[in-house]
């Protein structure tokens, strides 16, 4: 066998090994119910959305949550959460801006 043939066989063996590992991981996740399948109809019916997240410091974050047509500003920290402002009208979504 030439060096090229040995390298080609080595590549295919490594490829099959990686594919087997990926298949085993997929089966394990499927067994645990973590296969990531979310029906499209379920996504369209969601009423709650995170509009924006901003880190205030290493332990706290400010988030804007949208529920229906109202938004809520909440501070999340290690000691709990604080609602800063609630039920203000939601801004129109900008189709060019994605969170």
Phi and psi restraints in degrees (range 20) as a CNS / XPLOR table:
assign (resid 1 and name C) (resid 2 and name N)
       (resid 2 and name CA) (resid 2 and name C) 1.0 -84.8 20.0 2
assign (resid 2 and name N) (resid 2 and name CA)
       (resid 2 and name C) (resid 3 and name N) 1.0 169.6 20.0 2
assign (resid 2 and name C) (resid 3 and name N)
       (resid 3 and name CA) (resid 3 and name C) 1.0 -63.8 20.0 2
assign (resid 3 and name N) (resid 3 and name CA)
       (resid 3 and name C) (resid 4 and name N) 1.0 -38.7 20.0 2
assign (resid 3 and name C) (resid 4 and name N)
       (resid 4 and name CA) (resid 4 and name C) 1.0 -63.7 20.0 2
assign (resid 4 and name N) (resid 4 and name CA)
       (resid 4 and name C) (resid 5 and name N) 1.0 -39.9 20.0 2
assign (resid 4 and name C) (resid 5 and name N)
       (resid 5 and name CA) (resid 5 and name C) 1.0 -66.9 20.0 2
assign (resid 5 and name N) (resid 5 and name CA)
       (resid 5 and name C) (resid 6 and name N) 1.0 -41.2 20.0 2
assign (resid 5 and name C) (resid 6 and name N)
       (resid 6 and name CA) (resid 6 and name C) 1.0 -63.2 20.0 2
assign (resid 6 and name N) (resid 6 and name CA)
       (resid 6 and name C) (resid 7 and name N) 1.0 -43.4 20.0 2
assign (resid 6 and name C) (resid 7 and name N)
       (resid 7 and name CA) (resid 7 and name C) 1.0 -64.3 20.0 2
assign (resid 7 and name N) (resid 7 and name CA)
       (resid 7 and name C) (resid 8 and name N) 1.0 -38.0 20.0 2
assign (resid 7 and name C) (resid 8 and name N)
       (resid 8 and name CA) (resid 8 and name C) 1.0 -66.5 20.0 2
assign (resid 8 and name N) (resid 8 and name CA)
       (resid 8 and name C) (resid 9 and name N) 1.0 -43.7 20.0 2
assign (resid 8 and name C) (resid 9 and name N)
       (resid 9 and name CA) (resid 9 and name C) 1.0 -64.1 20.0 2
assign (resid 9 and name N) (resid 9 and name CA)
       (resid 9 and name C) (resid 10 and name N) 1.0 -43.1 20.0 2
assign (resid 9 and name C) (resid 10 and name N)
       (resid 10 and name CA) (resid 10 and name C) 1.0 -60.1 20.0 2
assign (resid 10 and name N) (resid 10 and name CA)
       (resid 10 and name C) (resid 11 and name N) 1.0 -41.9 20.0 2
assign (resid 10 and name C) (resid 11 and name N)
       (resid 11 and name CA) (resid 11 and name C) 1.0 -60.7 20.0 2
assign (resid 11 and name N) (resid 11 and name CA)
       (resid 11 and name C) (resid 12 and name N) 1.0 -48.4 20.0 2
assign (resid 11 and name C) (resid 12 and name N)
       (resid 12 and name CA) (resid 12 and name C) 1.0 -66.0 20.0 2
assign (resid 12 and name N) (resid 12 and name CA)
       (resid 12 and name C) (resid 13 and name N) 1.0 -36.3 20.0 2
assign (resid 12 and name C) (resid 13 and name N)
       (resid 13 and name CA) (resid 13 and name C) 1.0 -65.4 20.0 2
assign (resid 13 and name N) (resid 13 and name CA)
       (resid 13 and name C) (resid 14 and name N) 1.0 -44.1 20.0 2
assign (resid 13 and name C) (resid 14 and name N)
       (resid 14 and name CA) (resid 14 and name C) 1.0 -64.2 20.0 2
assign (resid 14 and name N) (resid 14 and name CA)
       (resid 14 and name C) (resid 15 and name N) 1.0 -40.4 20.0 2
assign (resid 14 and name C) (resid 15 and name N)
       (resid 15 and name CA) (resid 15 and name C) 1.0 -62.0 20.0 2
assign (resid 15 and name N) (resid 15 and name CA)
       (resid 15 and name C) (resid 16 and name N) 1.0 -46.6 20.0 2
assign (resid 15 and name C) (resid 16 and name N)
       (resid 16 and name CA) (resid 16 and name C) 1.0 -63.8 20.0 2
assign (resid 16 and name N) (resid 16 and name CA)
       (resid 16 and name C) (resid 17 and name N) 1.0 -36.6 20.0 2
assign (resid 16 and name C) (resid 17 and name N)
       (resid 17 and name CA) (resid 17 and name C) 1.0 -64.3 20.0 2
assign (resid 17 and name N) (resid 17 and name CA)
       (resid 17 and name C) (resid 18 and name N) 1.0 -45.8 20.0 2
assign (resid 17 and name C) (resid 18 and name N)
       (resid 18 and name CA) (resid 18 and name C) 1.0 -64.6 20.0 2
assign (resid 18 and name N) (resid 18 and name CA)
       (resid 18 and name C) (resid 19 and name N) 1.0 -41.2 20.0 2
assign (resid 18 and name C) (resid 19 and name N)
       (resid 19 and name CA) (resid 19 and name C) 1.0 -63.7 20.0 2
assign (resid 19 and name N) (resid 19 and name CA)
       (resid 19 and name C) (resid 20 and name N) 1.0 -38.7 20.0 2
assign (resid 19 and name C) (resid 20 and name N)
       (resid 20 and name CA) (resid 20 and name C) 1.0 -65.6 20.0 2
assign (resid 20 and name N) (resid 20 and name CA)
       (resid 20 and name C) (resid 21 and name N) 1.0 -39.7 20.0 2
assign (resid 20 and name C) (resid 21 and name N)
       (resid 21 and name CA) (resid 21 and name C) 1.0 -62.9 20.0 2
assign (resid 21 and name N) (resid 21 and name CA)
       (resid 21 and name C) (resid 22 and name N) 1.0 -42.6 20.0 2
assign (resid 21 and name C) (resid 22 and name N)
       (resid 22 and name CA) (resid 22 and name C) 1.0 -64.6 20.0 2
assign (resid 22 and name N) (resid 22 and name CA)
       (resid 22 and name C) (resid 23 and name N) 1.0 -40.9 20.0 2
assign (resid 22 and name C) (resid 23 and name N)
       (resid 23 and name CA) (resid 23 and name C) 1.0 -64.3 20.0 2
assign (resid 23 and name N) (resid 23 and name CA)
       (resid 23 and name C) (resid 24 and name N) 1.0 -40.3 20.0 2
assign (resid 23 and name C) (resid 24 and name N)
       (resid 24 and name CA) (resid 24 and name C) 1.0 -65.0 20.0 2
assign (resid 24 and name N) (resid 24 and name CA)
       (resid 24 and name C) (resid 25 and name N) 1.0 -40.5 20.0 2
assign (resid 24 and name C) (resid 25 and name N)
       (resid 25 and name CA) (resid 25 and name C) 1.0 -64.3 20.0 2
assign (resid 25 and name N) (resid 25 and name CA)
       (resid 25 and name C) (resid 26 and name N) 1.0 -42.1 20.0 2
assign (resid 25 and name C) (resid 26 and name N)
       (resid 26 and name CA) (resid 26 and name C) 1.0 -61.3 20.0 2
assign (resid 26 and name N) (resid 26 and name CA)
       (resid 26 and name C) (resid 27 and name N) 1.0 -44.0 20.0 2
assign (resid 26 and name C) (resid 27 and name N)
       (resid 27 and name CA) (resid 27 and name C) 1.0 -64.1 20.0 2
assign (resid 27 and name N) (resid 27 and name CA)
       (resid 27 and name C) (resid 28 and name N) 1.0 -40.2 20.0 2
assign (resid 27 and name C) (resid 28 and name N)
       (resid 28 and name CA) (resid 28 and name C) 1.0 -64.8 20.0 2
assign (resid 28 and name N) (resid 28 and name CA)
       (resid 28 and name C) (resid 29 and name N) 1.0 -44.5 20.0 2
assign (resid 28 and name C) (resid 29 and name N)
       (resid 29 and name CA) (resid 29 and name C) 1.0 -65.0 20.0 2
assign (resid 29 and name N) (resid 29 and name CA)
       (resid 29 and name C) (resid 30 and name N) 1.0 -38.3 20.0 2
assign (resid 29 and name C) (resid 30 and name N)
       (resid 30 and name CA) (resid 30 and name C) 1.0 -65.0 20.0 2
assign (resid 30 and name N) (resid 30 and name CA)
       (resid 30 and name C) (resid 31 and name N) 1.0 -40.0 20.0 2
assign (resid 30 and name C) (resid 31 and name N)
       (resid 31 and name CA) (resid 31 and name C) 1.0 -63.3 20.0 2
assign (resid 31 and name N) (resid 31 and name CA)
       (resid 31 and name C) (resid 32 and name N) 1.0 -35.2 20.0 2
assign (resid 31 and name C) (resid 32 and name N)
       (resid 32 and name CA) (resid 32 and name C) 1.0 -83.4 20.0 2
assign (resid 32 and name N) (resid 32 and name CA)
       (resid 32 and name C) (resid 33 and name N) 1.0 -4.7 20.0 2
assign (resid 32 and name C) (resid 33 and name N)
       (resid 33 and name CA) (resid 33 and name C) 1.0 79.6 20.0 2
assign (resid 33 and name N) (resid 33 and name CA)
       (resid 33 and name C) (resid 34 and name N) 1.0 21.9 20.0 2
assign (resid 33 and name C) (resid 34 and name N)
       (resid 34 and name CA) (resid 34 and name C) 1.0 -111.5 20.0 2
assign (resid 34 and name N) (resid 34 and name CA)
       (resid 34 and name C) (resid 35 and name N) 1.0 40.5 20.0 2
assign (resid 34 and name C) (resid 35 and name N)
       (resid 35 and name CA) (resid 35 and name C) 1.0 -81.1 20.0 2
assign (resid 35 and name N) (resid 35 and name CA)
       (resid 35 and name C) (resid 36 and name N) 1.0 -0.8 20.0 2
assign (resid 35 and name C) (resid 36 and name N)
       (resid 36 and name CA) (resid 36 and name C) 1.0 77.7 20.0 2
assign (resid 36 and name N) (resid 36 and name CA)
       (resid 36 and name C) (resid 37 and name N) 1.0 9.8 20.0 2
assign (resid 36 and name C) (resid 37 and name N)
       (resid 37 and name CA) (resid 37 and name C) 1.0 -82.8 20.0 2
assign (resid 37 and name N) (resid 37 and name CA)
       (resid 37 and name C) (resid 38 and name N) 1.0 115.3 20.0 2
assign (resid 37 and name C) (resid 38 and name N)
       (resid 38 and name CA) (resid 38 and name C) 1.0 -121.1 20.0 2
assign (resid 38 and name N) (resid 38 and name CA)
       (resid 38 and name C) (resid 39 and name N) 1.0 119.7 20.0 2
assign (resid 38 and name C) (resid 39 and name N)
       (resid 39 and name CA) (resid 39 and name C) 1.0 -61.1 20.0 2
assign (resid 39 and name N) (resid 39 and name CA)
       (resid 39 and name C) (resid 40 and name N) 1.0 143.0 20.0 2
assign (resid 39 and name C) (resid 40 and name N)
       (resid 40 and name CA) (resid 40 and name C) 1.0 -62.2 20.0 2
assign (resid 40 and name N) (resid 40 and name CA)
       (resid 40 and name C) (resid 41 and name N) 1.0 -37.3 20.0 2
assign (resid 40 and name C) (resid 41 and name N)
       (resid 41 and name CA) (resid 41 and name C) 1.0 -63.4 20.0 2
assign (resid 41 and name N) (resid 41 and name CA)
       (resid 41 and name C) (resid 42 and name N) 1.0 -31.7 20.0 2
assign (resid 41 and name C) (resid 42 and name N)
       (resid 42 and name CA) (resid 42 and name C) 1.0 -68.0 20.0 2
assign (resid 42 and name N) (resid 42 and name CA)
       (resid 42 and name C) (resid 43 and name N) 1.0 -39.0 20.0 2
assign (resid 42 and name C) (resid 43 and name N)
       (resid 43 and name CA) (resid 43 and name C) 1.0 -64.7 20.0 2
assign (resid 43 and name N) (resid 43 and name CA)
       (resid 43 and name C) (resid 44 and name N) 1.0 -41.9 20.0 2
assign (resid 43 and name C) (resid 44 and name N)
       (resid 44 and name CA) (resid 44 and name C) 1.0 -69.6 20.0 2
assign (resid 44 and name N) (resid 44 and name CA)
       (resid 44 and name C) (resid 45 and name N) 1.0 -19.6 20.0 2
assign (resid 44 and name C) (resid 45 and name N)
       (resid 45 and name CA) (resid 45 and name C) 1.0 -92.8 20.0 2
assign (resid 45 and name N) (resid 45 and name CA)
       (resid 45 and name C) (resid 46 and name N) 1.0 -0.5 20.0 2
assign (resid 45 and name C) (resid 46 and name N)
       (resid 46 and name CA) (resid 46 and name C) 1.0 -68.6 20.0 2
assign (resid 46 and name N) (resid 46 and name CA)
       (resid 46 and name C) (resid 47 and name N) 1.0 137.5 20.0 2
assign (resid 46 and name C) (resid 47 and name N)
       (resid 47 and name CA) (resid 47 and name C) 1.0 -104.4 20.0 2
assign (resid 47 and name N) (resid 47 and name CA)
       (resid 47 and name C) (resid 48 and name N) 1.0 -14.6 20.0 2
assign (resid 47 and name C) (resid 48 and name N)
       (resid 48 and name CA) (resid 48 and name C) 1.0 -111.2 20.0 2
assign (resid 48 and name N) (resid 48 and name CA)
       (resid 48 and name C) (resid 49 and name N) 1.0 134.8 20.0 2
assign (resid 48 and name C) (resid 49 and name N)
       (resid 49 and name CA) (resid 49 and name C) 1.0 -145.9 20.0 2
assign (resid 49 and name N) (resid 49 and name CA)
       (resid 49 and name C) (resid 50 and name N) 1.0 140.7 20.0 2
assign (resid 49 and name C) (resid 50 and name N)
       (resid 50 and name CA) (resid 50 and name C) 1.0 -87.7 20.0 2
assign (resid 50 and name N) (resid 50 and name CA)
       (resid 50 and name C) (resid 51 and name N) 1.0 116.7 20.0 2
assign (resid 50 and name C) (resid 51 and name N)
       (resid 51 and name CA) (resid 51 and name C) 1.0 -84.3 20.0 2
assign (resid 51 and name N) (resid 51 and name CA)
       (resid 51 and name C) (resid 52 and name N) 1.0 -44.5 20.0 2
assign (resid 51 and name C) (resid 52 and name N)
       (resid 52 and name CA) (resid 52 and name C) 1.0 -154.1 20.0 2
assign (resid 52 and name N) (resid 52 and name CA)
       (resid 52 and name C) (resid 53 and name N) 1.0 146.4 20.0 2
assign (resid 52 and name C) (resid 53 and name N)
       (resid 53 and name CA) (resid 53 and name C) 1.0 -130.4 20.0 2
assign (resid 53 and name N) (resid 53 and name CA)
       (resid 53 and name C) (resid 54 and name N) 1.0 133.9 20.0 2
assign (resid 53 and name C) (resid 54 and name N)
       (resid 54 and name CA) (resid 54 and name C) 1.0 -136.4 20.0 2
assign (resid 54 and name N) (resid 54 and name CA)
       (resid 54 and name C) (resid 55 and name N) 1.0 126.2 20.0 2
assign (resid 54 and name C) (resid 55 and name N)
       (resid 55 and name CA) (resid 55 and name C) 1.0 -75.5 20.0 2
assign (resid 55 and name N) (resid 55 and name CA)
       (resid 55 and name C) (resid 56 and name N) 1.0 124.7 20.0 2
assign (resid 55 and name C) (resid 56 and name N)
       (resid 56 and name CA) (resid 56 and name C) 1.0 -88.3 20.0 2
assign (resid 56 and name N) (resid 56 and name CA)
       (resid 56 and name C) (resid 57 and name N) 1.0 -39.6 20.0 2
assign (resid 56 and name C) (resid 57 and name N)
       (resid 57 and name CA) (resid 57 and name C) 1.0 -159.7 20.0 2
assign (resid 57 and name N) (resid 57 and name CA)
       (resid 57 and name C) (resid 58 and name N) 1.0 -178.8 20.0 2
assign (resid 57 and name C) (resid 58 and name N)
       (resid 58 and name CA) (resid 58 and name C) 1.0 -59.5 20.0 2
assign (resid 58 and name N) (resid 58 and name CA)
       (resid 58 and name C) (resid 59 and name N) 1.0 -20.4 20.0 2
assign (resid 58 and name C) (resid 59 and name N)
       (resid 59 and name CA) (resid 59 and name C) 1.0 -109.0 20.0 2
assign (resid 59 and name N) (resid 59 and name CA)
       (resid 59 and name C) (resid 60 and name N) 1.0 -13.9 20.0 2
assign (resid 59 and name C) (resid 60 and name N)
       (resid 60 and name CA) (resid 60 and name C) 1.0 -126.6 20.0 2
assign (resid 60 and name N) (resid 60 and name CA)
       (resid 60 and name C) (resid 61 and name N) 1.0 146.6 20.0 2
assign (resid 60 and name C) (resid 61 and name N)
       (resid 61 and name CA) (resid 61 and name C) 1.0 -134.2 20.0 2
assign (resid 61 and name N) (resid 61 and name CA)
       (resid 61 and name C) (resid 62 and name N) 1.0 143.3 20.0 2
assign (resid 61 and name C) (resid 62 and name N)
       (resid 62 and name CA) (resid 62 and name C) 1.0 -101.8 20.0 2
assign (resid 62 and name N) (resid 62 and name CA)
       (resid 62 and name C) (resid 63 and name N) 1.0 131.7 20.0 2
assign (resid 62 and name C) (resid 63 and name N)
       (resid 63 and name CA) (resid 63 and name C) 1.0 -129.9 20.0 2
assign (resid 63 and name N) (resid 63 and name CA)
       (resid 63 and name C) (resid 64 and name N) 1.0 148.6 20.0 2
assign (resid 63 and name C) (resid 64 and name N)
       (resid 64 and name CA) (resid 64 and name C) 1.0 -111.0 20.0 2
assign (resid 64 and name N) (resid 64 and name CA)
       (resid 64 and name C) (resid 65 and name N) 1.0 120.8 20.0 2
assign (resid 64 and name C) (resid 65 and name N)
       (resid 65 and name CA) (resid 65 and name C) 1.0 -104.0 20.0 2
assign (resid 65 and name N) (resid 65 and name CA)
       (resid 65 and name C) (resid 66 and name N) 1.0 139.2 20.0 2
assign (resid 65 and name C) (resid 66 and name N)
       (resid 66 and name CA) (resid 66 and name C) 1.0 -112.6 20.0 2
assign (resid 66 and name N) (resid 66 and name CA)
       (resid 66 and name C) (resid 67 and name N) 1.0 128.3 20.0 2
assign (resid 66 and name C) (resid 67 and name N)
       (resid 67 and name CA) (resid 67 and name C) 1.0 -126.5 20.0 2
assign (resid 67 and name N) (resid 67 and name CA)
       (resid 67 and name C) (resid 68 and name N) 1.0 118.8 20.0 2
assign (resid 67 and name C) (resid 68 and name N)
       (resid 68 and name CA) (resid 68 and name C) 1.0 55.0 20.0 2
assign (resid 68 and name N) (resid 68 and name CA)
       (resid 68 and name C) (resid 69 and name N) 1.0 -116.5 20.0 2
assign (resid 68 and name C) (resid 69 and name N)
       (resid 69 and name CA) (resid 69 and name C) 1.0 -111.3 20.0 2
assign (resid 69 and name N) (resid 69 and name CA)
       (resid 69 and name C) (resid 70 and name N) 1.0 20.5 20.0 2
assign (resid 69 and name C) (resid 70 and name N)
       (resid 70 and name CA) (resid 70 and name C) 1.0 -119.9 20.0 2
assign (resid 70 and name N) (resid 70 and name CA)
       (resid 70 and name C) (resid 71 and name N) 1.0 147.5 20.0 2
assign (resid 70 and name C) (resid 71 and name N)
       (resid 71 and name CA) (resid 71 and name C) 1.0 -117.8 20.0 2
assign (resid 71 and name N) (resid 71 and name CA)
       (resid 71 and name C) (resid 72 and name N) 1.0 154.7 20.0 2
assign (resid 71 and name C) (resid 72 and name N)
       (resid 72 and name CA) (resid 72 and name C) 1.0 -136.9 20.0 2
assign (resid 72 and name N) (resid 72 and name CA)
       (resid 72 and name C) (resid 73 and name N) 1.0 129.8 20.0 2
assign (resid 72 and name C) (resid 73 and name N)
       (resid 73 and name CA) (resid 73 and name C) 1.0 -95.8 20.0 2
assign (resid 73 and name N) (resid 73 and name CA)
       (resid 73 and name C) (resid 74 and name N) 1.0 123.2 20.0 2
assign (resid 73 and name C) (resid 74 and name N)
       (resid 74 and name CA) (resid 74 and name C) 1.0 -131.1 20.0 2
assign (resid 74 and name N) (resid 74 and name CA)
       (resid 74 and name C) (resid 75 and name N) 1.0 138.9 20.0 2
assign (resid 74 and name C) (resid 75 and name N)
       (resid 75 and name CA) (resid 75 and name C) 1.0 -101.9 20.0 2
assign (resid 75 and name N) (resid 75 and name CA)
       (resid 75 and name C) (resid 76 and name N) 1.0 123.2 20.0 2
assign (resid 75 and name C) (resid 76 and name N)
       (resid 76 and name CA) (resid 76 and name C) 1.0 -105.3 20.0 2
assign (resid 76 and name N) (resid 76 and name CA)
       (resid 76 and name C) (resid 77 and name N) 1.0 131.3 20.0 2
assign (resid 76 and name C) (resid 77 and name N)
       (resid 77 and name CA) (resid 77 and name C) 1.0 -144.3 20.0 2
assign (resid 77 and name N) (resid 77 and name CA)
       (resid 77 and name C) (resid 78 and name N) 1.0 178.8 20.0 2
assign (resid 77 and name C) (resid 78 and name N)
       (resid 78 and name CA) (resid 78 and name C) 1.0 -67.8 20.0 2
assign (resid 78 and name N) (resid 78 and name CA)
       (resid 78 and name C) (resid 79 and name N) 1.0 -25.6 20.0 2
assign (resid 78 and name C) (resid 79 and name N)
       (resid 79 and name CA) (resid 79 and name C) 1.0 -90.2 20.0 2
assign (resid 79 and name N) (resid 79 and name CA)
       (resid 79 and name C) (resid 80 and name N) 1.0 -5.6 20.0 2
assign (resid 79 and name C) (resid 80 and name N)
       (resid 80 and name CA) (resid 80 and name C) 1.0 142.3 20.0 2
assign (resid 80 and name N) (resid 80 and name CA)
       (resid 80 and name C) (resid 81 and name N) 1.0 -158.0 20.0 2
assign (resid 80 and name C) (resid 81 and name N)
       (resid 81 and name CA) (resid 81 and name C) 1.0 -126.1 20.0 2
assign (resid 81 and name N) (resid 81 and name CA)
       (resid 81 and name C) (resid 82 and name N) 1.0 152.2 20.0 2
assign (resid 81 and name C) (resid 82 and name N)
       (resid 82 and name CA) (resid 82 and name C) 1.0 -133.4 20.0 2
assign (resid 82 and name N) (resid 82 and name CA)
       (resid 82 and name C) (resid 83 and name N) 1.0 125.5 20.0 2
assign (resid 82 and name C) (resid 83 and name N)
       (resid 83 and name CA) (resid 83 and name C) 1.0 -84.1 20.0 2
assign (resid 83 and name N) (resid 83 and name CA)
       (resid 83 and name C) (resid 84 and name N) 1.0 116.2 20.0 2
assign (resid 83 and name C) (resid 84 and name N)
       (resid 84 and name CA) (resid 84 and name C) 1.0 -86.7 20.0 2
assign (resid 84 and name N) (resid 84 and name CA)
       (resid 84 and name C) (resid 85 and name N) 1.0 -45.5 20.0 2
assign (resid 84 and name C) (resid 85 and name N)
       (resid 85 and name CA) (resid 85 and name C) 1.0 -144.5 20.0 2
assign (resid 85 and name N) (resid 85 and name CA)
       (resid 85 and name C) (resid 86 and name N) 1.0 141.2 20.0 2
assign (resid 85 and name C) (resid 86 and name N)
       (resid 86 and name CA) (resid 86 and name C) 1.0 -132.6 20.0 2
assign (resid 86 and name N) (resid 86 and name CA)
       (resid 86 and name C) (resid 87 and name N) 1.0 146.2 20.0 2
assign (resid 86 and name C) (resid 87 and name N)
       (resid 87 and name CA) (resid 87 and name C) 1.0 61.2 20.0 2
assign (resid 87 and name N) (resid 87 and name CA)
       (resid 87 and name C) (resid 88 and name N) 1.0 36.1 20.0 2
assign (resid 87 and name C) (resid 88 and name N)
       (resid 88 and name CA) (resid 88 and name C) 1.0 -86.5 20.0 2
assign (resid 88 and name N) (resid 88 and name CA)
       (resid 88 and name C) (resid 89 and name N) 1.0 150.8 20.0 2
assign (resid 88 and name C) (resid 89 and name N)
       (resid 89 and name CA) (resid 89 and name C) 1.0 -62.0 20.0 2
assign (resid 89 and name N) (resid 89 and name CA)
       (resid 89 and name C) (resid 90 and name N) 1.0 142.6 20.0 2
assign (resid 89 and name C) (resid 90 and name N)
       (resid 90 and name CA) (resid 90 and name C) 1.0 -75.0 20.0 2
assign (resid 90 and name N) (resid 90 and name CA)
       (resid 90 and name C) (resid 91 and name N) 1.0 140.7 20.0 2
assign (resid 90 and name C) (resid 91 and name N)
       (resid 91 and name CA) (resid 91 and name C) 1.0 -74.2 20.0 2
assign (resid 91 and name N) (resid 91 and name CA)
       (resid 91 and name C) (resid 92 and name N) 1.0 154.7 20.0 2
assign (resid 91 and name C) (resid 92 and name N)
       (resid 92 and name CA) (resid 92 and name C) 1.0 -65.3 20.0 2
assign (resid 92 and name N) (resid 92 and name CA)
       (resid 92 and name C) (resid 93 and name N) 1.0 137.9 20.0 2
assign (resid 92 and name C) (resid 93 and name N)
       (resid 93 and name CA) (resid 93 and name C) 1.0 -73.1 20.0 2
assign (resid 93 and name N) (resid 93 and name CA)
       (resid 93 and name C) (resid 94 and name N) 1.0 137.3 20.0 2
assign (resid 93 and name C) (resid 94 and name N)
       (resid 94 and name CA) (resid 94 and name C) 1.0 -89.9 20.0 2
assign (resid 94 and name N) (resid 94 and name CA)
       (resid 94 and name C) (resid 95 and name N) 1.0 117.7 20.0 2
assign (resid 94 and name C) (resid 95 and name N)
       (resid 95 and name CA) (resid 95 and name C) 1.0 -67.0 20.0 2
assign (resid 95 and name N) (resid 95 and name CA)
       (resid 95 and name C) (resid 96 and name N) 1.0 -18.1 20.0 2
assign (resid 95 and name C) (resid 96 and name N)
       (resid 96 and name CA) (resid 96 and name C) 1.0 -85.7 20.0 2
assign (resid 96 and name N) (resid 96 and name CA)
       (resid 96 and name C) (resid 97 and name N) 1.0 -15.0 20.0 2
assign (resid 96 and name C) (resid 97 and name N)
       (resid 97 and name CA) (resid 97 and name C) 1.0 -104.5 20.0 2
assign (resid 97 and name N) (resid 97 and name CA)
       (resid 97 and name C) (resid 98 and name N) 1.0 124.2 20.0 2
assign (resid 97 and name C) (resid 98 and name N)
       (resid 98 and name CA) (resid 98 and name C) 1.0 -123.4 20.0 2
assign (resid 98 and name N) (resid 98 and name CA)
       (resid 98 and name C) (resid 99 and name N) 1.0 140.5 20.0 2
